[in-house]
Each structure stands twice: as structure tokens, then as C-alpha cells.
Amino acid sequence: MNDKGQKGRIAEEIALGFLIDRGLVLLDRNWRWGHRELDLVMKGGCGYGKNDVLHIVEVRSLYEPCCQMPVETVDKKKRRMVISAASGYVKVHGIDFETRFDIVSVLFSTDGTYKLEYYPDAFTPEW
């Protein structure tokens, strides 16, 4: 797994399986708004009602050993880009329920294993 893009795709697959196992439903993957991209757009809740939640999921991955955890790479600039793309998604799709911003962190080991950490509601927009 030497290619950065390949690692990212594998991390997204791992994250997607993890979130589906927890009851979230995939709405979009790698959705683009100009030069911005949303890794995973998912929905949780009971249907299309007031209890539904839109989950904008940023997937980050790194190889071990590393100086920081993947979640730590979601800096202020990245958060602003994700929030901007999410705003576009909400407008285009007419979403009228709560939106949360989650992060899934995947740390790959040299032996082929990985450690996944899920950060629900990891950051909030500064509208």
C-alpha cells in the first residue's frame, strides 16, 4: 500500500463498513463542490423525519510510525473546506435536518493491520 490514493480508498472502505455496521446509511461518497470534497455523506435516524441526522464524515489515514494521529490532520483550514462543501450539499439536496461533522481516523501498521477511531460530532461549523 504505497500509493496515497490507494491508502485513502482503503481507509474510506474501512470507515464505510464501520459506519454501516452502526446503522448509518450512505447517501454519497466523494461528493464534490467545486474544488472541495466530502469523503462520506451518511444519514442516521428513523427515516426522513425530524430525528434524522446528516453525517458529513471526513476520513483520515496515516502509516505507523507517525508524529501525529490522523485525526490531528484535520486543521482549521480543512474544517472550513469541509463545512463549505457540506453547505453546498445541504443546499443542492434540500436537507432540512440536523447536520453533524464526524471524523474517522485509520492508522495503518506495517504488519497490515489498522486501528480505527471514530469521532462523532468532531467539530461544529462557525456559520
Backbone as a chain_set.jsonl record, in Angstrom:
{"seq": "MNDKGQKGRIAEEIALGFLIDRGLVLLDRNWRWGHRELDLVMKGGCGYGKNDVLHIVEVRSLYEPCCQMPVETVDKKKRRMVISAASGYVKVHGIDFETRFDIVSVLFSTDGTYKLEYYPDAFTPEW", "coords": {"N": [[0.842, -1.174, 0.0], [1.544, 1.481, -1.097], [0.769, 3.741, -2.493], [-0.683, 6.909, -2.014], [-3.33, 7.605, -2.709], [-4.489, 5.071, -2.974], [-4.281, 4.154, -0.334], [-5.996, 5.975, 0.888], [-8.454, 5.296, -0.332], [-8.791, 2.689, 0.634], [-8.935, 3.212, 3.383], [-11.327, 4.697, 3.397], [-13.138, 2.679, 2.626], [-12.937, 0.961, 4.844], [-13.847, 2.703, 6.871], [-16.444, 3.201, 5.923], [-17.669, 0.633, 6.084], [-17.553, 0.288, 8.869], [-19.247, 2.387, 9.759], [-21.691, 1.756, 8.507], [-22.215, -0.651, 9.789], [-22.973, 0.392, 12.207], [-25.418, 1.409, 11.734], [-25.731, 3.636, 10.059], [-26.594, 5.141, 6.921], [-25.385, 5.209, 3.642], [-25.306, 8.089, 1.676], [-23.866, 9.611, -0.19], [-20.631, 9.477, -1.76], [-17.387, 10.765, -1.886], [-18.292, 13.279, -2.788], [-18.397, 16.185, -4.707], [-17.91, 19.71, -4.493], [-17.215, 22.242, -6.228], [-13.823, 22.744, -5.819], [-13.745, 21.334, -3.537], [-14.267, 18.479, -1.42], [-16.395, 15.962, -0.101], [-15.849, 13.218, 1.877], [-17.463, 10.989, 2.904], [-20.955, 10.971, 2.943], [-23.525, 10.555, 5.054], [-26.528, 9.175, 6.508], [-28.311, 9.105, 9.512], [-30.825, 7.852, 11.701], [-34.413, 7.536, 11.885], [-35.813, 7.572, 9.506], [-37.102, 9.757, 7.057], [-37.44, 12.129, 8.752], [-37.903, 14.415, 11.558], [-36.035, 13.445, 13.358], [-33.841, 12.617, 12.006], [-30.371, 12.637, 11.106], [-27.815, 14.216, 9.366], [-24.717, 13.045, 8.494], [-21.624, 14.242, 7.945], [-18.728, 12.933, 6.966], [-15.361, 12.953, 7.518], [-12.608, 11.234, 6.425], [-9.537, 10.176, 7.58], [-6.184, 9.071, 7.22], [-3.1, 7.468, 8.131], [0.244, 6.092, 8.058], [1.881, 3.967, 10.409], [5.163, 4.24, 11.79], [4.221, 7.466, 13.051], [4.178, 11.028, 13.527], [1.929, 12.224, 14.45], [-1.56, 11.661, 15.123], [-4.014, 10.493, 12.753], [-6.458, 11.95, 12.994], [-5.611, 14.367, 13.943], [-4.776, 15.755, 11.759], [-6.811, 17.167, 10.693], [-7.138, 20.209, 10.341], [-7.849, 23.74, 11.0], [-8.184, 24.978, 8.478], [-8.885, 22.752, 6.853], [-11.269, 21.972, 8.103], [-12.854, 24.224, 7.521], [-13.048, 23.958, 4.729], [-14.436, 21.523, 4.482], [-16.832, 22.187, 5.783], [-17.757, 24.189, 4.061], [-18.202, 22.708, 1.683], [-20.148, 20.978, 2.683], [-22.205, 22.763, 3.185], [-22.892, 23.418, 0.568], [-23.808, 20.874, -0.23], [-26.065, 20.513, 1.408], [-27.693, 22.586, 0.44], [-28.028, 21.903, -2.32], [-29.317, 19.426, -2.123], [-31.52, 19.941, -0.588], [-31.625, 19.509, 2.202], [-33.062, 19.364, 5.369], [-32.584, 18.693, 7.975], [-30.779, 18.033, 11.06], [-27.237, 18.531, 10.962], [-24.155, 16.92, 11.308], [-20.637, 16.825, 11.923], [-18.323, 14.45, 11.479], [-15.354, 12.514, 12.218], [-13.367, 9.915, 10.97], [-10.647, 8.089, 11.88], [-7.931, 6.334, 10.641], [-5.3, 4.321, 11.336], [-2.667, 2.815, 9.892], [-0.727, -0.105, 10.348], [2.61, -1.475, 9.979], [2.436, -4.194, 9.712], [0.151, -4.723, 8.322], [-2.224, -4.528, 9.668], [-4.733, -2.401, 11.203], [-5.788, 0.495, 13.088], [-8.79, 1.828, 14.041], [-10.445, 4.821, 14.81], [-13.306, 6.517, 15.881], [-14.795, 9.637, 15.722], [-17.481, 11.054, 16.576], [-19.468, 13.92, 15.81], [-17.29, 15.727, 15.703], [-16.438, 18.326, 15.107], [-17.82, 21.64, 14.91], [-19.702, 23.791, 12.754], [-18.791, 27.179, 12.037], [-20.888, 29.221, 11.388]], "CA": [[0.0, 0.0, 0.0], [2.459, 2.608, -1.189], [0.11, 4.876, -3.116], [-1.508, 7.694, -1.084], [-4.719, 7.465, -3.128], [-4.93, 3.716, -2.636], [-4.451, 4.115, 1.122], [-7.206, 6.732, 1.177], [-9.625, 4.5, -0.742], [-8.929, 1.577, 1.581], [-9.419, 3.792, 4.642], [-12.744, 5.019, 3.218], [-13.884, 1.413, 2.658], [-12.948, 0.527, 6.241], [-14.737, 3.62, 7.584], [-17.813, 2.978, 5.45], [-18.155, -0.604, 6.706], [-17.718, 0.564, 10.294], [-20.422, 3.238, 9.963], [-22.875, 0.987, 8.11], [-22.456, -1.588, 10.895], [-23.577, 1.154, 13.299], [-26.76, 1.828, 11.34], [-25.797, 4.777, 9.161], [-26.89, 4.827, 5.521], [-24.594, 6.016, 2.723], [-26.017, 8.913, 0.698], [-22.912, 9.978, -1.239], [-19.224, 9.218, -1.481], [-16.504, 11.634, -2.662], [-19.135, 14.289, -3.407], [-17.59, 17.389, -4.971], [-18.498, 21.046, -4.563], [-16.055, 22.991, -6.711], [-12.572, 22.036, -5.527], [-13.88, 20.712, -2.224], [-14.834, 17.13, -1.497], [-16.87, 15.295, 1.105], [-15.488, 11.802, 1.765], [-18.674, 10.183, 3.072], [-22.152, 11.666, 3.404], [-24.354, 9.463, 5.555], [-27.725, 9.573, 7.243], [-28.72, 8.267, 10.632], [-32.155, 8.204, 12.187], [-35.506, 6.58, 11.696], [-36.46, 7.752, 8.208], [-36.924, 11.148, 6.637], [-38.2, 12.947, 9.689], [-37.166, 15.383, 12.368], [-34.989, 12.793, 14.145], [-32.736, 12.252, 11.135], [-29.133, 13.4, 11.232], [-26.892, 14.112, 8.25], [-23.346, 12.911, 8.976], [-20.56, 14.545, 6.996], [-17.643, 12.172, 7.57], [-14.019, 13.14, 6.976], [-11.794, 10.04, 6.705], [-8.113, 10.499, 7.571], [-5.369, 7.873, 7.459], [-1.647, 7.587, 8.119], [1.004, 4.88, 8.351], [2.719, 3.945, 11.597], [5.085, 5.232, 12.867], [3.968, 8.829, 12.611], [4.338, 12.032, 14.591], [0.607, 12.639, 14.912], [-2.646, 10.754, 14.77], [-4.719, 11.009, 11.574], [-7.477, 12.941, 13.359], [-4.943, 15.648, 14.19], [-4.504, 16.412, 10.481], [-7.988, 17.957, 10.318], [-6.882, 21.529, 10.913], [-8.891, 24.75, 10.809], [-8.397, 25.15, 7.035], [-9.611, 21.579, 6.367], [-12.631, 22.064, 8.636], [-13.573, 25.244, 6.733], [-13.33, 23.388, 3.404], [-15.492, 20.507, 4.653], [-18.066, 22.908, 6.11], [-18.187, 24.845, 2.828], [-18.768, 21.672, 0.801], [-21.38, 20.491, 3.315], [-23.215, 23.792, 2.943], [-23.334, 23.186, -0.805], [-24.571, 19.623, -0.276], [-27.362, 20.769, 2.044], [-28.486, 23.411, -0.479], [-28.347, 21.148, -3.534], [-30.209, 18.302, -1.827], [-32.664, 20.39, 0.208], [-31.596, 18.854, 3.519], [-33.608, 20.248, 6.408], [-32.421, 18.123, 9.311], [-29.51, 18.317, 11.732], [-26.004, 18.107, 10.303], [-23.016, 16.735, 12.204], [-19.359, 16.617, 11.254], [-17.614, 13.361, 12.139], [-14.059, 12.119, 11.663], [-12.902, 8.541, 11.173], [-9.186, 8.055, 11.817], [-7.427, 4.979, 10.408], [-3.842, 4.265, 11.459], [-2.193, 1.551, 9.346], [0.535, -0.631, 10.875], [3.459, -2.096, 8.966], [2.071, -5.607, 9.569], [-1.079, -4.842, 7.548], [-3.402, -4.277, 10.496], [-5.038, -0.988, 11.354], [-6.553, 0.919, 14.257], [-9.806, 2.799, 13.655], [-11.075, 5.6, 15.871], [-14.444, 7.282, 15.375], [-15.037, 10.867, 16.467], [-18.76, 11.642, 16.159], [-19.645, 15.324, 16.154], [-15.901, 16.124, 15.999], [-16.32, 19.78, 15.063], [-19.073, 22.313, 14.562], [-19.476, 24.904, 11.836], [-18.853, 28.555, 12.52], [-21.674, 29.835, 10.308]], "C": [[0.89, 1.241, 0.0], [1.789, 3.873, -1.71], [-0.826, 5.575, -2.13], [-2.995, 7.557, -1.419], [-5.294, 6.112, -2.779], [-5.184, 3.6, -1.137], [-5.74, 4.832, 1.509], [-8.461, 5.968, 0.821], [-9.865, 3.345, 0.22], [-9.456, 2.089, 2.917], [-10.899, 4.15, 4.544], [-13.611, 3.765, 3.25], [-14.025, 0.903, 4.094], [-13.933, 1.382, 7.041], [-16.193, 3.384, 7.204], [-18.408, 1.722, 6.09], [-18.442, -0.408, 8.183], [-19.008, 1.346, 10.549], [-21.716, 2.537, 9.564], [-23.229, -0.017, 9.201], [-23.119, -0.907, 12.086], [-24.907, 1.784, 12.897], [-26.854, 3.054, 10.456], [-25.992, 4.3, 7.721], [-26.076, 5.773, 4.63], [-25.498, 6.761, 1.756], [-25.115, 9.261, -0.48], [-21.496, 9.676, -0.77], [-18.386, 10.078, -2.424], [-17.302, 12.672, -3.455], [-18.357, 15.588, -3.525], [-18.461, 18.642, -5.047], [-17.353, 21.969, -4.945], [-14.795, 22.167, -6.492], [-12.606, 21.33, -4.179], [-14.561, 19.357, -2.369], [-15.277, 16.661, -0.123], [-16.593, 13.807, 0.938], [-16.725, 10.918, 1.81], [-19.797, 11.076, 3.579], [-23.136, 10.564, 3.776], [-25.533, 10.015, 6.343], [-27.967, 8.575, 8.353], [-30.077, 8.731, 11.092], [-33.164, 7.162, 11.775], [-36.162, 6.641, 10.33], [-36.176, 9.157, 7.741], [-37.792, 12.04, 7.497], [-37.302, 13.81, 10.528], [-36.048, 14.76, 13.202], [-33.792, 12.368, 13.297], [-31.545, 13.173, 11.358], [-28.291, 13.134, 9.984], [-25.486, 14.072, 8.841], [-22.396, 13.18, 7.817], [-19.304, 13.946, 7.617], [-16.338, 12.417, 6.806], [-13.191, 11.926, 7.396], [-10.329, 10.422, 6.551], [-7.324, 9.239, 7.891], [-3.894, 8.21, 7.365], [-1.052, 6.207, 8.355], [1.739, 5.054, 9.673], [4.154, 3.72, 11.175], [4.867, 6.619, 12.284], [4.026, 9.769, 13.808], [3.002, 12.491, 15.165], [-0.411, 11.589, 14.51], [-3.396, 11.341, 13.567], [-5.747, 12.093, 11.898], [-6.86, 14.322, 13.553], [-4.613, 16.407, 12.9], [-5.695, 17.224, 9.98], [-7.856, 19.31, 11.012], [-8.018, 22.503, 10.576], [-9.215, 24.944, 9.32], [-9.218, 23.983, 6.467], [-11.052, 21.61, 6.849], [-13.45, 23.073, 7.837], [-13.947, 24.701, 5.354], [-14.466, 22.363, 3.472], [-16.828, 21.185, 4.931], [-18.62, 23.6, 4.868], [-18.834, 23.848, 1.867], [-20.084, 21.146, 1.368], [-22.52, 21.485, 3.115], [-23.772, 23.656, 1.533], [-24.205, 21.944, -0.919], [-25.985, 19.842, 0.268], [-28.26, 21.579, 1.111], [-28.945, 22.619, -1.69], [-29.407, 20.077, -3.272], [-31.402, 18.679, -0.943], [-32.754, 19.725, 1.571], [-32.122, 19.835, 4.561], [-33.542, 19.602, 7.789], [-31.014, 18.358, 9.812], [-28.313, 17.762, 10.976], [-24.89, 18.031, 11.335], [-21.774, 16.432, 11.372], [-18.542, 15.613, 12.064], [-16.255, 13.148, 11.48], [-13.847, 10.645, 11.971], [-11.403, 8.548, 10.898], [-8.74, 6.601, 11.667], [-5.899, 5.047, 10.412], [-3.383, 2.88, 11.015], [-0.855, 1.168, 9.97], [1.327, -1.282, 9.752], [3.108, -3.563, 8.744], [0.754, -5.814, 8.829], [-2.349, -4.652, 8.362], [-3.642, -2.77, 10.575], [-5.806, -0.75, 12.656], [-7.5, 2.017, 13.799], [-10.318, 3.506, 14.902], [-12.139, 6.48, 15.235], [-14.692, 8.46, 16.31], [-16.352, 11.471, 15.983], [-18.836, 13.09, 16.626], [-18.307, 15.965, 16.524], [-15.687, 17.632, 15.956], [-17.65, 20.371, 14.618], [-18.772, 23.496, 13.634], [-19.547, 26.244, 12.556], [-19.567, 29.355, 11.439], [-21.557, 31.311, 10.349]], "O": [[0.966, 1.959, 0.997], [2.225, 4.976, -1.38], [-1.657, 4.931, -1.489], [-3.825, 7.411, -0.521], [-6.44, 6.007, -2.341], [-6.183, 3.018, -0.715], [-6.489, 4.352, 2.359], [-9.433, 5.981, 1.577], [-11.006, 3.055, 0.579], [-10.331, 1.464, 3.517], [-11.65, 3.935, 5.495], [-14.696, 3.776, 3.831], [-15.101, 0.467, 4.503], [-14.752, 0.856, 7.796], [-17.071, 3.37, 8.067], [-19.536, 1.754, 6.583], [-19.458, -0.883, 8.693], [-19.774, 1.005, 11.45], [-22.739, 2.713, 10.227], [-24.405, -0.215, 9.508], [-23.765, -1.575, 12.894], [-25.458, 2.599, 13.636], [-27.961, 3.481, 10.127], [-25.598, 3.19, 7.362], [-26.079, 6.986, 4.837], [-26.348, 6.163, 1.096], [-25.546, 9.214, -1.632], [-21.202, 9.625, 0.425], [-18.647, 10.115, -3.626], [-17.03, 12.916, -4.63], [-17.733, 16.038, -2.564], [-19.571, 18.633, -5.579], [-16.604, 22.426, -4.081], [-14.714, 21.021, -6.932], [-11.594, 20.788, -3.735], [-15.324, 19.121, -3.305], [-14.621, 16.928, 0.885], [-17.046, 13.196, -0.03], [-17.004, 10.183, 0.862], [-19.616, 11.842, 4.526], [-23.532, 9.752, 2.939], [-25.529, 11.165, 6.781], [-27.845, 7.365, 8.165], [-30.441, 9.89, 10.891], [-32.815, 6.054, 11.369], [-37.012, 5.802, 10.034], [-35.101, 9.692, 8.011], [-38.761, 12.633, 7.022], [-36.106, 13.935, 10.266], [-35.19, 15.485, 13.706], [-32.829, 11.813, 13.826], [-31.696, 14.332, 11.747], [-28.081, 11.985, 9.595], [-25.105, 14.961, 9.602], [-22.368, 12.439, 6.834], [-18.86, 14.395, 8.674], [-16.231, 12.128, 5.614], [-13.086, 11.625, 8.585], [-9.925, 10.934, 5.507], [-7.735, 8.435, 8.728], [-3.487, 9.107, 6.627], [-1.736, 5.281, 8.79], [2.168, 6.156, 10.014], [4.342, 3.001, 10.194], [5.279, 6.905, 11.161], [3.933, 9.339, 14.958], [2.955, 13.08, 16.245], [-0.148, 10.738, 13.661], [-3.411, 12.558, 13.385], [-5.885, 13.056, 11.143], [-7.529, 15.335, 13.346], [-4.214, 17.571, 12.948], [-5.598, 17.896, 8.953], [-8.381, 19.529, 12.104], [-9.011, 22.13, 9.95], [-10.382, 25.059, 8.947], [-10.144, 24.203, 5.687], [-11.965, 21.304, 6.082], [-14.608, 22.812, 7.51], [-15.047, 24.96, 4.865], [-15.349, 22.347, 2.614], [-17.85, 20.792, 4.368], [-19.832, 23.597, 4.65], [-19.894, 24.122, 1.304], [-21.028, 20.896, 0.618], [-23.665, 21.088, 2.9], [-24.98, 23.767, 1.323], [-25.219, 21.952, -1.616], [-26.969, 19.412, -0.333], [-29.453, 21.297, 0.999], [-30.122, 22.658, -2.05], [-30.287, 19.85, -4.102], [-32.206, 17.816, -0.591], [-33.848, 19.412, 2.04], [-31.687, 20.985, 4.628], [-34.342, 19.921, 8.669], [-30.154, 18.83, 9.069], [-28.366, 16.665, 10.42], [-24.699, 18.949, 12.132], [-21.849, 15.867, 10.281], [-18.125, 15.894, 13.188], [-16.033, 13.548, 10.337], [-14.109, 10.183, 13.081], [-10.953, 8.958, 9.828], [-9.12, 5.743, 12.463], [-5.292, 5.742, 9.597], [-3.674, 1.885, 11.679], [0.039, 2.003, 10.105], [0.776, -1.601, 8.698], [3.444, -4.124, 7.701], [0.281, -6.944, 8.713], [-3.442, -4.619, 7.798], [-2.849, -1.973, 10.073], [-6.387, -1.667, 13.236], [-7.066, 3.021, 13.234], [-10.591, 2.872, 15.921], [-11.916, 7.104, 14.198], [-14.786, 8.299, 17.527], [-16.35, 12.308, 15.08], [-18.335, 13.44, 17.694], [-18.203, 16.66, 17.535], [-14.849, 18.161, 16.687], [-18.489, 19.689, 14.03], [-17.713, 24.118, 13.727], [-20.264, 26.41, 13.543], [-18.935, 30.077, 10.668], [-22.148, 32.0, 9.518]]}, "num_chains": 1, "name": "protein.A"}
